Amino acid sequence: MTNEWCGWREATERALYGPGDGFYTRPGGPGPAGHFRTSVHASPLYAGAVATLLCRVDTALGRPDELALVDVGAGRGELLTGVLAALPDEVAARLRPCAVERAARPPGLDPRIAWCSELPAPGSVTGLLFANEWLDNVPVEVVETDADGVPRRVLVRADGTERLGEPVDGRDAEWLGRWWAPPPAPDAAASPGLRAEIGRPRDEAWAQAVRTLRAGLAVAVDYAHERGGRPPFGTLTGFRDGREVAPVPDGSCDITAHVALDACAGPSAQRLTQRAALRALGVDGRRPPLAMAATDPSGYVRALSAAGAAAELTDPAGLGGFGWLLEPVGGACAGLLGPAEAA
């Protein structure tokens, strides 16, 4: 790592994905599960819900001879492994699972899973593309308003020290004005210290992911915020060993920021909460009836455990508050989770 000044986008790219020494690309690392808890790691119910969605996509597409499941930001392949275990044999036999991940293929992974460092070619996929907590790790620039209220790019060194750089201009300024906050009125008082993350690289990354589909459904799941409620001081943070830490771009921690999913969304996209999405896929946190404890004690314990896991996945104050962005390609896969009002 160098200690030269650069923007957060360049610093994050180097810290997370630097060849050989990046947080995610360093050989022998534990992967995301070693540092933070995602829905994939919380319960096999999540993989089961993705399997249910994949079956709906399969039916909508007329059960093609080859059905793809592309997991973007696949970690160590946990989601694909869980989905393969949950699928009916007939669907699994036609499935072509593909992990897209910049880290090396983990040992012992199911040989049916292809491992790729880049997205498939445009128009080459028929099926489901699923990106769970991928976009929040697509590096972005951070900006902060100066004493006059002018947004300036934040420069950072590998030790986390920051200073303000040049004013934001060009396409980044256009994105900021359209998606983060309207420009202040000419007579408005200056508001120094306000921060934002420029999500344009994520919009472009998501558009590229959607273009890989010839037909099917693309889904992004992530920490998200809406234009009307962007956090005034941004969301950039770090994670290490299960704890939130300062975002220091030296390769020692994950660096993440919430995603403006509304900016990523195409004209046919649907957005809803994870709570609504998982409920539409049959994941419900309701407790089993108490009478079941007398007639089927072991079944009651299993059902109670599943209800607890489902409650964690759908808790609106936790994982259930994640945003889901569904982008159908072709009309067949529109509305597979019901109307948007379900959120």
C-alpha positions in Angstrom: 0.0 0.0 0.0 1.2 3.6 -0.7 0.4 6.6 1.4 -0.2 9.0 -1.4 -3.4 11.2 -1.6 -6.1 9.9 -3.9 -9.9 9.8 -4.0 -11.9 7.2 -2.0 -12.8 5.3 -5.2 -9.2 4.6 -6.1 -8.2 4.0 -2.5 -11.0 1.5 -1.9 -10.3 -0.4 -5.2 -6.7 -0.9 -4.1 -7.6 -1.7 -0.5 -10.3 -4.3 -1.3 -9.1 -5.8 -4.6 -5.4 -5.1 -4.9 -3.6 -8.1 -6.5 -2.3 -10.4 -3.8 -2.9 -8.0 -0.8 -6.4 -6.7 -1.1 -8.9 -7.3 1.7 -10.9 -9.7 -0.5 -8.2 -11.0 -2.8 -5.5 -11.8 -0.2 -4.9 -15.6 -0.3 -6.1 -17.6 2.6 -8.5 -15.0 3.9 -11.8 -16.1 5.6 -14.0 -14.3 3.1 -16.9 -12.1 4.0 -18.3 -14.5 6.5 -15.2 -13.9 8.7 -16.0 -10.2 9.1 -19.7 -9.6 8.9 -23.0 -11.4 8.9 -25.1 -11.3 5.7 -28.5 -12.9 5.1 -26.7 -15.8 3.3 -24.9 -16.6 6.5 -27.8 -16.0 8.9 -30.0 -18.9 7.8 -30.4 -21.5 5.0 -33.9 -20.1 4.7 -32.4 -17.3 2.6 -30.9 -19.7 0.0 -34.2 -21.6 0.0 -36.0 -18.3 -0.8 -33.6 -17.7 -3.7 -34.2 -21.2 -4.9 -38.0 -20.5 -4.8 -37.4 -17.4 -6.9 -35.2 -19.3 -9.3 -38.0 -21.9 -9.8 -40.4 -19.0 -10.5 -38.0 -17.6 -13.1 -37.6 -21.1 -14.6 -41.4 -21.5 -14.9 -41.8 -18.0 -16.4 -39.2 -18.8 -19.0 -40.8 -22.0 -20.0 -38.3 -24.3 -18.3 -35.3 -23.8 -20.7 -32.9 -26.7 -21.4 -30.2 -24.7 -19.6 -31.1 -22.4 -16.7 -28.4 -20.0 -15.3 -27.9 -18.8 -11.8 -25.3 -16.1 -11.6 -24.2 -15.1 -8.1 -22.4 -11.7 -8.3 -20.1 -11.1 -5.4 -20.2 -14.7 -4.4 -17.9 -14.7 -1.4 -17.0 -18.3 -0.9 -19.9 -19.7 -2.9 -22.2 -20.2 0.2 -25.3 -18.9 -1.6 -24.9 -21.1 -4.6 -24.1 -24.1 -2.5 -27.3 -23.5 -0.5 -29.5 -23.0 -3.6 -28.2 -26.2 -5.2 -29.2 -28.1 -2.0 -32.7 -26.6 -2.0 -33.6 -27.1 -5.6 -35.8 -29.9 -6.9 -33.6 -32.5 -8.8 -35.2 -31.7 -12.1 -34.3 -28.0 -11.9 -30.8 -28.7 -10.5 -30.1 -31.0 -13.4 -30.6 -28.1 -15.9 -28.9 -25.5 -13.8 -25.7 -23.8 -14.7 -24.5 -22.0 -11.5 -21.8 -19.4 -11.9 -20.0 -17.5 -9.2 -18.6 -14.0 -10.1 -16.0 -13.2 -7.5 -12.6 -11.5 -7.7 -11.1 -13.7 -5.0 -9.7 -17.1 -5.9 -11.9 -20.2 -6.1 -12.2 -21.7 -2.6 -11.0 -25.3 -2.2 -13.7 -28.0 -2.0 -16.4 -26.0 -3.8 -19.1 -28.0 -5.7 -17.6 -28.8 -9.1 -20.9 -27.9 -10.8 -20.2 -24.2 -9.9 -18.3 -22.2 -12.4 -15.9 -19.6 -10.9 -15.4 -16.4 -12.9 -13.6 -13.1 -12.1 -15.8 -11.1 -14.4 -19.5 -10.9 -15.4 -20.7 -13.1 -18.3 -20.8 -11.6 -21.8 -23.8 -9.3 -22.6 -26.9 -11.2 -23.6 -25.4 -14.6 -22.7 -27.5 -15.5 -19.7 -31.0 -17.0 -19.4 -32.2 -17.2 -15.9 -31.5 -15.4 -12.6 -28.7 -13.0 -11.8 -28.5 -12.4 -8.0 -26.2 -9.9 -6.3 -26.4 -10.0 -2.5 -24.4 -7.2 -0.9 -22.3 -6.7 -4.0 -23.0 -3.1 -5.0 -22.0 -1.7 -1.5 -18.5 -2.9 -2.3 -18.3 -1.2 -5.7 -15.9 1.7 -4.9 -17.3 5.2 -5.0 -16.0 8.8 -4.6 -16.8 10.6 -1.3 -17.5 14.3 -1.4 -17.8 16.9 1.4 -19.0 20.5 1.4 -16.4 23.1 2.3 -16.8 26.3 4.3 -18.7 27.9 1.5 -21.0 24.9 1.0 -19.2 23.8 -2.2 -19.0 19.9 -2.7 -15.4 18.9 -3.0 -13.9 15.4 -3.6 -12.5 13.9 -0.4 -8.9 12.8 -0.7 -7.5 10.1 1.6 -4.3 8.3 2.4 -3.8 4.6 3.2 -3.8 5.5 7.0 -7.2 7.0 6.7 -6.2 10.7 6.9 -8.4 12.9 4.8 -8.3 16.3 3.2 -10.6 18.1 0.7 -9.6 18.2 -3.0 -11.0 19.9 -6.1 -14.7 20.8 -6.5 -17.0 18.1 -7.9 -17.7 18.6 -11.6 -18.8 16.8 -14.7 -20.8 13.6 -14.5 -20.2 13.3 -10.8 -21.7 16.7 -10.2 -24.7 15.9 -12.4 -25.3 12.6 -10.4 -25.0 14.5 -7.1 -27.5 17.1 -8.1 -30.0 14.6 -9.5 -29.8 11.8 -7.0 -28.4 12.9 -3.7 -29.8 16.4 -3.0 -31.0 19.4 -4.9 -28.6 22.3 -5.3 -29.0 24.9 -2.5 -30.8 28.2 -3.2 -28.5 31.1 -4.0 -29.3 32.8 -0.7 -29.1 29.7 1.4 -26.6 29.6 4.2 -23.5 27.6 3.6 -23.6 24.1 5.1 -20.0 22.9 5.6 -19.2 19.3 6.5 -22.1 17.5 4.6 -20.9 14.3 2.9 -22.2 12.1 0.1 -21.1 9.1 -1.9 -21.3 9.4 -5.7 -23.1 6.3 -6.7 -22.5 6.6 -10.5 -20.0 3.7 -10.6 -22.7 1.5 -9.0 -25.3 2.5 -11.5 -22.9 1.6 -14.3 -21.9 -1.7 -12.7 -25.6 -2.7 -12.2 -26.5 -1.8 -15.8 -23.6 -4.0 -17.0 -24.9 -6.8 -14.8 -28.4 -6.5 -16.2 -27.1 -6.5 -19.8 -25.7 -10.0 -19.3 -29.2 -11.4 -19.4 -30.8 -12.5 -22.6 -34.0 -13.2 -20.7 -34.8 -13.5 -17.0 -34.5 -11.5 -13.8 -31.7 -9.5 -12.2 -31.9 -8.9 -8.4 -29.7 -6.7 -6.2 -30.0 -6.9 -2.4 -28.2 -4.3 -0.3 -28.1 -1.7 2.4 -30.0 1.2 0.6 -31.4 4.6 1.0 -33.8 6.8 -1.0 -33.3 10.2 -2.5 -35.7 11.8 0.0 -33.8 10.4 2.9 -30.1 10.4 2.1 -27.9 10.6 5.2 -26.4 14.0 5.5 -23.0 12.8 6.5 -22.8 9.7 4.2 -22.5 6.1 5.2 -18.9 5.1 4.5 -17.7 2.7 7.1 -15.5 -0.4 7.7 -15.9 -3.9 9.1 -13.4 -6.2 10.6 -13.8 -9.4 12.6 -17.6 -8.8 13.0 -17.2 -5.3 14.3 -17.8 -1.9 12.6 -14.5 0.0 12.4 -13.2 3.2 10.9 -12.9 2.9 7.1 -9.1 2.8 6.7 -8.1 1.9 3.1 -4.9 -0.1 3.9 -6.4 -3.5 3.2 -7.0 -4.4 6.8 -10.8 -4.0 6.7 -13.9 -4.1 4.5 -14.9 -0.7 3.2 -18.6 -0.2 2.4 -21.3 2.4 1.9 -25.0 2.1 1.5 -26.4 2.0 -2.1 -28.7 4.4 -3.8 -30.8 1.7 -5.4 -33.3 4.2 -6.8 -30.5 5.6 -8.9 -29.5 2.1 -10.1 -33.0 1.2 -11.1 -34.0 0.9 -14.7 -37.5 1.9 -16.0 -39.0 -1.6 -15.6 -37.5 -2.2 -12.1 -39.3 -3.0 -8.9 -38.1 -2.0 -5.5 -39.2 -3.4 -2.2 -37.9 -4.3 1.2 -36.3 -7.7 2.0 -39.2 -8.2 4.5 -41.7 -7.9 1.7 -39.6 -9.9 -0.8 -39.0 -12.9 1.5 -42.6 -13.0 2.7 -43.6 -13.2 -1.0 -41.2 -16.1 -1.3 -42.7 -18.0 1.7 -40.3 -16.9 4.5 -42.5 -16.0 7.4 -41.5 -15.4 11.1 -44.8 -16.4 12.6 -44.5 -19.0 15.4 -46.0 -22.4 15.0 -49.2 -23.1 16.9 -48.5 -24.1 20.5 -50.8 -27.2 20.2 -48.2 -28.6 17.8 -45.8 -29.0 20.8 -48.1 -31.7 22.3 -48.7 -33.6 19.0 -45.3 -33.3 17.4 -42.7 -32.0 19.9 -39.7 -32.4 17.6 -41.5 -30.9 14.7 -42.5 -28.0 16.9 -38.9 -27.4 17.9 -37.8 -27.4 14.3 -40.7 -25.1 13.3 -39.9 -22.7 16.2 -36.2 -22.6 15.2 -37.2 -21.8 11.5 -39.6 -19.1 12.7 -36.7 -17.5 14.7 -34.4 -17.5 11.7 -37.2 -16.2 9.5 -37.9 -13.4 12.0 -34.2 -12.3 11.8 -34.2 -12.3 8.0 -37.4 -10.2 7.9 -36.9 -7.9 10.9 -37.6 -4.4 9.5 -35.0 -2.9 11.9 -32.4 -5.4 10.7 -31.9 -7.6 7.7 -35.6 -7.2 6.7 -34.9 -3.5 6.0 -32.5 -4.2 3.2 -33.5 -3.0 -0.2 -34.3 -5.4 -3.1 -34.1 -4.2 -6.7 -35.7 -6.5 -9.3 -35.0 -5.9 -12.9 -36.8 -8.2 -15.4 -35.3 -8.6 -18.9 -38.2 -9.6 -21.2 -41.8 -9.5 -20.1 -41.9 -13.1 -18.8 -40.3 -12.4 -15.4 -42.0 -9.2 -14.5 -44.0 -9.2 -11.2 -42.7 -12.5 -9.9 -42.9 -11.2 -6.3 -46.3 -9.5 -6.7 -47.0 -5.7 -6.8 -44.6 -3.1 -5.5 -47.1 -2.0 -2.9 -46.3 -5.2 -1.0 -43.2 -3.4 0.4 
